[in-house]
Amino acid sequence: MDTPNQMDLGATLAHSRSGLRDSHRRSLTRLMFTVTGTALTVFACLQLLNGAWWVGVCELLASATLFVGVWRLEATPHLQQWIYLYLVALFSFFLVIMILPNASVAAFVWILMIPVLAYLLLGKREGLILSVPFMLLGGYFYVRHLGTVDNPGIAIDLLNFVLCASLMLAFVHLYEIRREEAENRLVTMAQTDALTGLPNRSNFQETLARTLAESERSGADFALVIMDIDHFKLINDALGHDAGDRVLRHIASRLQERLRATDFVGRIGGEEFGLILRGVRPAHAFELMDELRQVIAEREVRYGEARICVTASFGIAHWPVHGRSAETLFSMADRSLYKGKTSGRNCVVSAEPKDTFHARDILAGGAV
């Protein structure tokens, strides 16, 4: 079985702090740095021409920092820190231009951009935490800008501002909640076998890759098992594919019932299942699979009036005895499974370190 390198979708999204993956956040942040740096350069020139020297110099320094950031963001491992630095500085700048003498009322519209940028780059939780204080400060400065609310016109301006800012924050937050829910559903669908409800082949390979990395760090043993239903084609040919589906769901239920909480199982082929047994020695893995083999052989599957006797064969490879890579472990487990199939099926076969095999064949009568 081939094991191409695949992106671990679940882990990638779990580590992503917003609706964007880190690679996309990196590209977007670089774009925003470029646009903001360019805009600040233009504003700085205008401020210098207007006589506001300190503001112009500050904007030029900020612009230079942003252009350095465009270069650094390409490979920095500290993306989150750069994003926080950028957003805090940008939102603080929004507040500064609001409190400048003779500030334009148009400056206060930037408050509405705060939740959009924060949620886009930080996600729901951190975006909310960063947005609210700056929006409240912006609202306070807007009230100071209006002065005494002593006539209906000023009250209308204030209410429009408060209502618009509140709705913007509420809508962005609600959208992010719904987006997370939809994304989680899509991830579940993409990683789950629709027939059995077990993790699919892609999910299994991702989990195996994580398990290998964890074992390399901790030195903890694990076993890779490939299980194949014996004579599955005969079931489909004799009783139809609906009967075959019933058998697959039956096997999936037995696997979920018997395995430990630390183990992992997935459907990796038509009638083929993969199992990852964590923290087990070779002898213990063999015993666990032999018990599972017996459970499967002892329980018939009812399909209408028919009673289907099902057996399965198991091939085991153990890390690191039989290999340290996914490809090697799959190869050894496949060869063990093939040995079991040619030895009469309904058996558990464990690979040996020197490419020999050890099998405990228990041939049960009535195997389908």
TADAWO-V778104 format. One record per pair of residues at least 4 apart in sequence whose C-alpha atoms are under 6 Angstrom apart, sorted by the first residue. I is the first residue (numbers start at 0). J is the second residue. If there is no record, write none. Layout:
# TADAWO-V778104
i = (I	I)
j = (J	J)
This chain:
# TADAWO-V778104
i = (7	7	15	16	16	17	17	19	19	21	24	29	31	32	32	36	36	39	39	39	40	43	43	43	46	46	47	47	47	58	68	71	83	85	86	87	97	97	111	114	114	114	117	117	118	118	118	121	121	122	126	148	148	158	159	161	166	170	174	178	187	190	190	190	191	191	191	191	192	192	192	192	195	197	198	198	199	199	200	200	203	214	214	219	220	220	220	221	221	221	221	221	222	222	222	222	223	223	223	223	224	224	224	224	225	225	225	225	226	226	226	226	227	227	227	227	228	228	229	229	230	233	234	235	235	235	238	262	262	262	263	263	264	264	265	265	266	267	267	279	279	288	296	296	299	299	300	300	301	301	308	308	309	310	310	311	312	312	312	312	313	313	314	314	314	314	314	315	315	316	316	316	316	316	317	318	319	320	321	322	322	329	335	335	339	339	339	340	345	346	346	348	348	349	350	351	351)
j = (11	205	20	121	122	121	122	23	24	25	28	69	35	36	65	62	65	43	58	62	59	55	58	59	51	55	51	52	55	62	72	75	87	89	90	91	102	106	164	118	130	168	121	126	122	123	126	125	126	126	130	153	154	162	163	165	170	174	178	182	191	198	199	202	196	197	198	199	196	197	198	199	248	265	202	265	265	266	266	267	265	218	219	278	278	279	318	276	277	278	279	318	275	276	316	317	274	275	315	316	273	274	314	315	272	273	313	314	271	272	312	313	270	271	311	312	270	311	310	311	367	237	238	239	240	243	242	275	276	277	274	275	273	274	272	273	272	271	272	283	284	292	309	310	307	308	306	307	305	306	366	367	367	345	366	345	344	345	346	347	336	347	332	335	336	348	349	332	349	321	328	331	332	350	321	322	323	352	352	327	328	333	348	350	344	346	348	344	362	360	361	357	358	357	356	355	356)
